[in-house]
């Protein structure tokens, strides 16, 4: 069984918590901010995530499953992530299922095991 946080919590975090955390998340690991554009509106968004970087790859724990930020990044074929105050471009975005977690870098495989899947992308 995998952990999935409730969607009500996601809505609360998007409206309240992320606004506060967005001030320090880009600078304090394991937090990061994903910069993405809406699939239909083209509007710019900033989403606080739990991210880990290993050997040029970012891995994000998908605590809520398939979310809007994830769909936006996948549809666009990439985006940006700000971690440790440094913006980096993400390319080749993909979702790794728990069964395929060995495709993730060591030290990050637990994210897919615990939450059922993880997002990963190459950094440049």
C-alpha positions as CSV (number, residue, x, y, z in Angstrom):
1,X,0.0,0.0,0.0
2,X,1.3,3.5,-0.9
3,X,0.8,6.7,0.9
4,X,-1.4,9.3,-0.9
5,X,-2.1,12.6,0.8
6,X,-5.8,13.7,0.6
7,X,-6.8,16.2,-2.2
8,X,-8.3,18.5,0.4
9,X,-4.8,18.8,1.9
10,X,-3.5,19.6,-1.5
11,X,-6.0,22.4,-2.0
12,X,-5.2,23.8,1.4
13,X,-1.5,23.7,0.8
14,X,-1.9,25.4,-2.6
15,X,-4.0,28.2,-1.2
16,X,-2.2,28.8,2.2
17,X,0.9,26.8,3.0
18,X,2.7,27.0,-0.4
19,X,2.5,30.8,-0.3
20,X,4.4,30.9,2.9
21,X,6.8,28.0,2.1
22,X,7.4,29.5,-1.3
23,X,9.5,32.2,0.4
24,X,12.1,29.8,1.7
25,X,11.5,26.5,-0.2
26,X,13.9,27.5,-3.1
27,X,16.7,27.8,-0.6
28,X,16.2,25.0,2.0
29,X,16.5,21.4,0.8
30,X,14.8,19.0,0.5
31,X,12.3,21.6,-0.6
32,X,12.3,23.2,-4.1
33,X,10.0,25.2,-6.3
34,X,8.9,23.9,-9.7
35,X,8.2,26.7,-12.3
36,X,5.7,25.7,-14.9
37,X,3.1,27.1,-17.3
38,X,-0.6,26.1,-17.4
39,X,-1.5,23.7,-20.2
40,X,-4.4,25.8,-21.4
41,X,-3.9,29.3,-20.0
42,X,-0.2,29.6,-20.4
43,X,-0.2,31.2,-16.9
44,X,3.1,31.0,-14.9
45,X,2.9,28.9,-11.7
46,X,5.3,28.2,-8.8
47,X,4.7,24.9,-6.9
48,X,6.5,23.9,-3.7
49,X,7.7,20.3,-3.9
50,X,9.9,17.8,-2.0
51,X,12.9,17.3,-4.4
52,X,16.2,15.5,-4.4
53,X,19.0,16.0,-6.8
54,X,21.5,13.2,-7.7
55,X,24.0,13.2,-10.5
56,X,22.2,15.7,-12.8
57,X,18.8,14.2,-12.1
58,X,15.9,15.7,-10.0
59,X,13.5,13.3,-8.3
60,X,10.3,14.6,-6.8
61,X,8.1,12.6,-4.4
62,X,4.6,12.5,-5.9
63,X,2.8,12.9,-2.5
64,X,-0.5,13.7,-4.2
65,X,-0.3,11.5,-7.3
66,X,-0.9,13.2,-10.7
67,X,-1.3,16.9,-10.0
68,X,-1.6,19.9,-12.3
69,X,2.1,20.9,-12.0
70,X,3.0,17.3,-13.1
71,X,0.6,17.4,-16.0
72,X,1.9,20.8,-17.1
73,X,5.6,19.7,-17.0
74,X,4.8,16.5,-18.9
75,X,2.8,18.3,-21.5
76,X,5.5,21.0,-22.0
77,X,8.3,18.5,-22.1
78,X,10.1,20.2,-19.2
79,X,10.2,23.3,-17.0
80,X,12.4,24.7,-14.3
81,X,13.2,23.9,-10.7
82,X,14.7,26.2,-8.2
83,X,16.7,24.5,-5.5
84,X,19.4,25.9,-3.2
85,X,18.5,29.3,-4.8
86,X,19.7,28.1,-8.2
87,X,17.2,27.8,-11.2
88,X,17.8,24.7,-13.4
89,X,16.1,23.6,-16.6
90,X,14.4,20.2,-16.5
91,X,14.2,18.1,-19.6
92,X,13.1,14.6,-20.4
93,X,10.4,14.5,-17.7
94,X,8.9,11.2,-16.7
95,X,7.0,9.4,-14.0
96,X,8.6,6.3,-12.5
97,X,6.2,3.7,-11.0
98,X,7.1,1.9,-7.8
99,X,7.8,-1.3,-9.7
100,X,10.4,0.5,-11.8
101,X,12.1,2.4,-9.0
102,X,15.5,1.0,-9.8
103,X,15.5,3.5,-12.7
104,X,15.9,6.2,-10.1
105,X,19.2,7.2,-8.6
106,X,20.3,5.5,-5.4
107,X,19.1,7.4,-2.3
108,X,15.8,8.5,-4.0
109,X,14.2,5.2,-4.8
110,X,12.2,5.3,-1.5
111,X,10.1,8.1,-3.0
112,X,8.5,5.8,-5.5
113,X,8.3,2.9,-3.0
114,X,6.5,5.0,-0.4
115,X,4.3,7.1,-2.6
116,X,3.7,4.7,-5.5
117,X,5.5,6.8,-8.1
118,X,8.0,9.6,-8.5
119,X,8.7,12.3,-11.0
120,X,12.2,12.6,-12.5
121,X,13.8,14.8,-15.1
122,X,17.3,15.6,-16.3
123,X,18.9,18.8,-15.2
124,X,21.0,21.3,-17.2
